[in-house]
């Protein structure tokens, strides 16, 4: 498998399309933000992003993830 950005994006889209709906663990970072954006584009309301709240998650990051 190629590791070029277009090839990786195509592989992600293919994998997400293979599911009727998706749940994405969203950390607020760039990687999970990309997965959430692609999932939302492909599945609309069938894509859900979740963030776990714990003592290890700074309040500022939780607020940023909600935005």
Residue pairs with C-beta under 8 A, 6 or more apart in sequence:
1 7
1 11
2 8
9 38
12 34
12 35
12 38
13 38
13 42
16 22
16 38
16 39
16 42
16 43
17 42
20 46
21 43
21 46
21 47
21 48
22 39
22 43
22 46
22 47
22 48
23 48
23 49
23 50
24 32
24 35
24 36
24 39
24 47
24 48
24 49
24 50
25 32
25 49
25 50
25 51
25 52
26 32
26 33
26 36
26 49
26 50
26 51
26 65
27 51
27 65
28 51
28 61
28 62
28 64
28 65
32 49
36 47
36 49
39 47
39 49
40 47
40 49
51 57
51 62
51 65
51 66
53 62
